[in-house]
Structure formats: C-alpha cells, structure tokens
Amino acid sequence: MPIDEYIEHRLRRFLAVTLLMLAASLLGLGQIANALKAKGRAQRAPAPAAGPAS
C-alpha cells in the first residue's frame, strides 16, 4: 500500500471515529440535560405523601 493511500485511510478512519465520538457525546449530553430537567421538575412538584422509599 503506497504511503499516500495509507495516510488517506488513517485520516478517513480518524474522521469516522471522531464523528462517532462526537455524536455519542452529544447524545450523552442530551440525556444528562433531560435528566436534569426531570430532576428540576421533580423538585418543583409538591412532595409526595410519605411512603416506602423507592
């Protein structure tokens, strides 16, 4: 494999992995934001009657 093909292959793989990790991190941030929103809504809601802890 010529060196330029090797470099191109490595660059394409690097970009693919980078985009995949970026997408995964954005999905993770979205889940964290949703969890924080749900937690905030739960804190603003009136406290439920005392019962067994879940």
C-alpha positions in Angstrom: 0.0 0.0 0.0 1.5 3.3 -1.0 2.1 5.8 1.8 -0.4 8.3 0.5 -3.2 5.6 0.4 -2.1 4.6 4.0 -2.3 8.3 5.2 -5.7 8.7 3.5 -7.0 5.5 5.0 -5.8 6.6 8.5 -7.3 10.1 8.1 -10.7 8.7 7.0 -10.7 6.3 9.9 -9.7 9.1 12.3 -12.5 11.3 11.0 -15.1 8.5 11.2 -14.1 7.7 14.8 -14.1 11.4 15.7 -17.6 11.9 14.3 -18.8 8.8 16.0 -17.5 10.0 19.4 -18.9 13.5 18.8 -22.3 12.0 18.1 -22.1 9.8 21.2 -21.1 12.8 23.4 -23.9 14.9 22.1 -26.4 12.1 22.8 -24.9 11.8 26.3 -25.2 15.5 26.9 -28.8 15.4 25.7 -29.6 12.6 28.2 -27.9 14.5 31.0 -29.9 17.6 30.2 -33.1 15.6 30.1 -32.3 14.0 33.5 -31.5 17.4 35.0 -34.8 18.8 33.6 -36.7 15.9 35.1 -34.9 16.4 38.4 -35.8 20.1 38.4 -39.5 19.3 37.7 -39.5 16.7 40.5 -38.1 19.3 42.9 -40.7 21.9 42.0 -43.6 19.4 42.3 -45.2 19.1 45.7 -43.6 16.4 47.9 -45.4 13.1 47.7 -47.0 11.6 50.8 -44.6 9.7 53.0 -44.3 6.1 51.8 -41.8 3.4 51.3 -38.6 4.7 49.7 -38.2 3.5 46.1 
